[in-house]
Amino acid sequence: MAGLKTRRTGASVTAFLGGIADEEKRRDCRTLLRLMKRATGADPKMWGTSIVGFGSTPYLYASGREAFWFQTGFSPRKTDLSLYFMNGFTGHRALLGRLGKHKTGKCCLYIKRLSDVDLSVLQELIEKSVKQVARSRTRS
């Protein structure tokens, strides 16, 4: 069975963020760093070459295989900031309604820039998501 493509690495988060050419995106990433660190209490780590992840939690695939993944994280993609919410958005629709301009995927929140959203709502969404991940892992 093939291994995970995206793994935690020893690369420098500071160097990665410092290499972001767009000043606004770099500033937004530093804000996300603070919000996610506050929510998890974990230091940021690079996962692969472009994801900043916080914490570590077991992830069970449908196949039964288990691997470790981050509790929450983000990546500065070309057009959007991608924020990762490991349990998706079930139970978070009211918060999403108050967040501001965004799009969602199954477990991703896409934001063009942080100035498009309410940061206090985003902080609450991140904190609730992290707690939800922790609760789901303690019941396993």
NUMIDO-390295 format. One record per residue (C-alpha): residue number from 1; residue in three letters; x, y, z. Coordinates in pm, 1 decimal, decimal comma. Example, Ala and Ser with C-alpha at 12.3 -4.5 7.8 and 13.67 -1.06 7.14 Angstrom:
BEGIN
<papa 1; "ALA"; <1230,0; -450,0; 780,0>>
<papa 2; "SER"; <1367,0; -106,0; 714,0>>
This chain:
BEGIN
<papa 1; "MET"; <0,0; 0,0; 0,0>>
<papa 2; "ALA"; <133,5; 342,6; -92,1>>
<papa 3; "GLY"; <228,8; 584,1; 184,5>>
<papa 4; "LEU"; <86,6; 926,7; 240,6>>
<papa 5; "LYS"; <211,3; 1191,9; -0,2>>
<papa 6; "THR"; <171,2; 1469,1; 255,6>>
<papa 7; "ARG"; <369,9; 1408,6; 571,9>>
<papa 8; "ARG"; <501,1; 1623,1; 849,5>>
<papa 9; "THR"; <846,9; 1748,6; 760,5>>
<papa 10; "GLY"; <1126,6; 1928,6; 938,7>>
<papa 11; "ALA"; <1107,6; 2228,6; 705,5>>
<papa 12; "SER"; <1090,2; 2574,9; 859,2>>
<papa 13; "VAL"; <743,2; 2729,9; 884,2>>
<papa 14; "THR"; <906,1; 3072,3; 926,7>>
<papa 15; "ALA"; <1107,5; 3031,4; 605,6>>
<papa 16; "PHE"; <801,7; 2904,2; 417,8>>
<papa 17; "LEU"; <587,7; 3199,8; 523,7>>
<papa 18; "GLY"; <873,0; 3442,0; 459,7>>
<papa 19; "GLY"; <890,7; 3314,1; 102,5>>
<papa 20; "ILE"; <534,6; 3419,4; 18,7>>
<papa 21; "ALA"; <574,5; 3699,5; -235,6>>
<papa 22; "ASP"; <238,2; 3869,2; -183,2>>
<papa 23; "GLU"; <261,2; 4087,1; 128,2>>
<papa 24; "GLU"; <-110,6; 4069,8; 213,5>>
<papa 25; "LYS"; <-114,7; 3689,8; 183,2>>
<papa 26; "ARG"; <200,6; 3664,8; 396,3>>
<papa 27; "ARG"; <39,0; 3886,4; 663,0>>
<papa 28; "ASP"; <-283,6; 3680,6; 648,2>>
<papa 29; "CYS"; <-82,0; 3359,5; 696,1>>
<papa 30; "ARG"; <88,1; 3501,3; 1003,3>>
<papa 31; "THR"; <-254,7; 3587,0; 1144,1>>
<papa 32; "LEU"; <-376,2; 3232,0; 1072,8>>
<papa 33; "LEU"; <-65,0; 3103,7; 1247,0>>
<papa 34; "ARG"; <-165,0; 3291,7; 1564,5>>
<papa 35; "LEU"; <-532,8; 3188,6; 1545,8>>
<papa 36; "MET"; <-456,6; 2819,2; 1497,4>>
<papa 37; "LYS"; <-180,9; 2810,0; 1757,6>>
<papa 38; "ARG"; <-421,8; 2967,8; 2006,9>>
<papa 39; "ALA"; <-688,9; 2707,8; 1923,7>>
<papa 40; "THR"; <-461,6; 2402,3; 1940,0>>
<papa 41; "GLY"; <-185,0; 2500,8; 2179,5>>
<papa 42; "ALA"; <49,5; 2330,1; 1931,1>>
<papa 43; "ASP"; <346,6; 2468,0; 1745,0>>
<papa 44; "PRO"; <307,7; 2488,1; 1366,8>>
<papa 45; "LYS"; <477,4; 2224,6; 1152,2>>
<papa 46; "MET"; <515,7; 2193,4; 777,5>>
<papa 47; "TRP"; <320,5; 1909,4; 619,0>>
<papa 48; "GLY"; <454,1; 1845,4; 272,0>>
<papa 49; "THR"; <586,2; 2152,2; 94,9>>
<papa 50; "SER"; <293,2; 2391,9; 133,7>>
<papa 51; "ILE"; <68,2; 2310,0; 430,6>>
<papa 52; "VAL"; <115,4; 2450,1; 780,2>>
<papa 53; "GLY"; <-44,6; 2208,9; 1027,5>>
<papa 54; "PHE"; <-108,3; 2217,2; 1400,1>>
<papa 55; "GLY"; <-122,9; 1921,0; 1634,6>>
<papa 56; "SER"; <-144,3; 1558,5; 1536,6>>
<papa 57; "THR"; <-437,0; 1321,7; 1547,0>>
<papa 58; "PRO"; <-498,8; 967,4; 1424,5>>
<papa 59; "TYR"; <-698,0; 954,1; 1100,8>>
<papa 60; "LEU"; <-882,2; 636,9; 1005,2>>
<papa 61; "TYR"; <-930,2; 575,8; 632,6>>
<papa 62; "ALA"; <-1234,3; 391,3; 499,7>>
<papa 63; "SER"; <-995,3; 102,6; 421,6>>
<papa 64; "GLY"; <-921,3; 66,1; 793,6>>
<papa 65; "ARG"; <-568,0; 200,4; 759,4>>
<papa 66; "GLU"; <-470,1; 459,1; 1020,5>>
<papa 67; "ALA"; <-226,1; 745,9; 978,4>>
<papa 68; "PHE"; <-153,8; 1065,2; 1166,1>>
<papa 69; "TRP"; <-274,7; 1398,7; 1036,4>>
<papa 70; "PHE"; <-285,6; 1753,1; 1170,0>>
<papa 71; "GLN"; <-585,8; 1878,9; 1373,0>>
<papa 72; "THR"; <-617,6; 2196,2; 1168,0>>
<papa 73; "GLY"; <-401,0; 2380,5; 920,7>>
<papa 74; "PHE"; <-378,0; 2612,8; 624,8>>
<papa 75; "SER"; <-207,1; 2662,0; 293,1>>
<papa 76; "PRO"; <-156,2; 2980,1; 92,4>>
<papa 77; "ARG"; <-269,0; 2862,1; -250,5>>
<papa 78; "LYS"; <-243,8; 3072,1; -565,3>>
<papa 79; "THR"; <-596,7; 3214,4; -556,4>>
<papa 80; "ASP"; <-717,4; 3144,3; -201,2>>
<papa 81; "LEU"; <-611,8; 3065,5; 149,6>>
<papa 82; "SER"; <-713,7; 2704,1; 211,0>>
<papa 83; "LEU"; <-799,9; 2623,5; 572,6>>
<papa 84; "TYR"; <-833,5; 2257,9; 673,1>>
<papa 85; "PHE"; <-1105,9; 2143,3; 913,1>>
<papa 86; "MET"; <-1061,6; 1769,8; 966,5>>
<papa 87; "ASN"; <-1423,9; 1692,6; 1061,8>>
<papa 88; "GLY"; <-1575,2; 1915,1; 795,7>>
<papa 89; "PHE"; <-1846,1; 2167,1; 873,5>>
<papa 90; "THR"; <-2125,2; 1962,8; 1030,2>>
<papa 91; "GLY"; <-2268,8; 2167,5; 1314,3>>
<papa 92; "HIS"; <-2094,6; 2484,8; 1199,4>>
<papa 93; "ARG"; <-2345,6; 2624,3; 946,4>>
<papa 94; "ALA"; <-2455,2; 2912,3; 1172,4>>
<papa 95; "LEU"; <-2094,3; 3024,0; 1217,4>>
<papa 96; "LEU"; <-2030,0; 2995,8; 844,6>>
<papa 97; "GLY"; <-2333,9; 3216,3; 786,6>>
<papa 98; "ARG"; <-2174,0; 3489,5; 998,2>>
<papa 99; "LEU"; <-1818,4; 3442,1; 870,0>>
<papa 100; "GLY"; <-1821,0; 3655,4; 557,0>>
<papa 101; "LYS"; <-1711,4; 3582,5; 201,5>>
<papa 102; "HIS"; <-1589,7; 3222,8; 165,2>>
<papa 103; "LYS"; <-1642,4; 2888,4; -10,1>>
<papa 104; "THR"; <-1631,5; 2539,6; 137,3>>
<papa 105; "GLY"; <-1532,2; 2195,0; 21,9>>
<papa 106; "LYS"; <-1575,9; 1873,8; 221,1>>
<papa 107; "CYS"; <-1311,4; 1969,7; 478,5>>
<papa 108; "CYS"; <-1168,7; 2292,0; 335,0>>
<papa 109; "LEU"; <-1261,4; 2653,1; 382,0>>
<papa 110; "TYR"; <-1148,9; 2882,4; 101,8>>
<papa 111; "ILE"; <-1096,7; 3252,4; 169,4>>
<papa 112; "LYS"; <-943,2; 3503,4; -71,8>>
<papa 113; "ARG"; <-816,9; 3730,1; 207,9>>
<papa 114; "LEU"; <-879,5; 3759,3; 579,6>>
<papa 115; "SER"; <-1019,6; 4109,0; 535,6>>
<papa 116; "ASP"; <-1321,8; 3935,5; 371,4>>
<papa 117; "VAL"; <-1417,6; 3758,2; 696,3>>
<papa 118; "ASP"; <-1493,0; 3828,5; 1061,0>>
<papa 119; "LEU"; <-1179,8; 3713,9; 1247,4>>
<papa 120; "SER"; <-1365,1; 3652,9; 1574,9>>
<papa 121; "VAL"; <-1604,5; 3417,7; 1394,2>>
<papa 122; "LEU"; <-1310,4; 3247,0; 1221,5>>
<papa 123; "GLN"; <-1136,8; 3199,4; 1559,3>>
<papa 124; "GLU"; <-1454,6; 3045,8; 1702,3>>
<papa 125; "LEU"; <-1489,1; 2815,6; 1400,3>>
<papa 126; "ILE"; <-1128,6; 2697,7; 1434,8>>
<papa 127; "GLU"; <-1165,4; 2638,5; 1810,1>>
<papa 128; "LYS"; <-1491,2; 2444,5; 1773,4>>
<papa 129; "SER"; <-1344,4; 2233,9; 1493,9>>
<papa 130; "VAL"; <-1034,5; 2146,0; 1699,8>>
<papa 131; "LYS"; <-1253,5; 2049,2; 1997,7>>
<papa 132; "GLN"; <-1472,2; 1837,7; 1768,6>>
<papa 133; "VAL"; <-1164,6; 1653,1; 1636,5>>
<papa 134; "ALA"; <-1043,4; 1591,7; 1992,9>>
<papa 135; "ARG"; <-1385,6; 1457,0; 2103,0>>
<papa 136; "SER"; <-1415,8; 1228,5; 1802,4>>
<papa 137; "ARG"; <-1073,4; 1078,0; 1872,1>>
<papa 138; "THR"; <-1143,9; 1013,7; 2241,5>>
<papa 139; "ARG"; <-1461,6; 819,4; 2149,2>>
<papa 140; "SER"; <-1280,0; 592,4; 1903,4>>
